[in-house]
């Protein structure tokens, strides 16, 4: 009888240990299907921020005479959905390029520079990509203005 109880106990204990190991592994790797934090300093995200300048400048929140351009990616994360959904926060600043001179789709680091003492704002950019369909969809939301001298 003692042998039967200990073998049942050993089996139950083994199952419990296996469950705890799997649960711990899932927690450490992030929720399956959830967002994964990314390196905001990765140049890919700055490239994506430049692609989003059209959405930022078409947004009613940018009422100034000059285009806004990306300065720095603050946070980045991604999620695998039917494609990849990227969500990142980007600090944008007022450029020296007037809206009447260049279209937002023509902006690039080579033809548009940051205006000293210009306006700054923090934006959240959502990008849904399906590369196999050549599909990109941007959603841009202004989070807040950034005051002169404020460090982000």
Secondary structure as the mmCIF struct_conf table of DSSP 4:
data_model
#
loop_
_struct_conf.conf_type_id
_struct_conf.id
_struct_conf.beg_label_comp_id
_struct_conf.beg_label_asym_id
_struct_conf.beg_label_seq_id
_struct_conf.end_label_comp_id
_struct_conf.end_label_asym_id
_struct_conf.end_label_seq_id
HELX_RH_AL_P HELX_RH_AL_P1 UNK A 2 UNK A 29
TURN_TY1_P TURN_TY1_P1 UNK A 32 UNK A 33
BEND BEND1 UNK A 34 UNK A 34
STRN STRN1 UNK A 36 UNK A 37
TURN_TY1_P TURN_TY1_P2 UNK A 40 UNK A 41
BEND BEND2 UNK A 42 UNK A 42
HELX_RH_AL_P HELX_RH_AL_P2 UNK A 43 UNK A 51
TURN_TY1_P TURN_TY1_P3 UNK A 52 UNK A 52
HELX_RH_AL_P HELX_RH_AL_P3 UNK A 53 UNK A 58
BEND BEND3 UNK A 59 UNK A 59
TURN_TY1_P TURN_TY1_P4 UNK A 60 UNK A 61
BEND BEND4 UNK A 64 UNK A 65
STRN STRN2 UNK A 66 UNK A 80
BEND BEND5 UNK A 81 UNK A 83
STRN STRN3 UNK A 84 UNK A 98
TURN_TY1_P TURN_TY1_P5 UNK A 99 UNK A 101
BEND BEND6 UNK A 102 UNK A 102
HELX_RH_3T_P HELX_RH_3T_P1 UNK A 104 UNK A 106
TURN_TY1_P TURN_TY1_P6 UNK A 109 UNK A 111
STRN STRN4 UNK A 114 UNK A 114
HELX_LH_PP_P HELX_LH_PP_P1 UNK A 115 UNK A 115
TURN_TY1_P TURN_TY1_P7 UNK A 116 UNK A 117
STRN STRN5 UNK A 120 UNK A 130
HELX_RH_3T_P HELX_RH_3T_P2 UNK A 131 UNK A 133
TURN_TY1_P TURN_TY1_P8 UNK A 134 UNK A 134
STRN STRN6 UNK A 135 UNK A 146
TURN_TY1_P TURN_TY1_P9 UNK A 148 UNK A 149
#
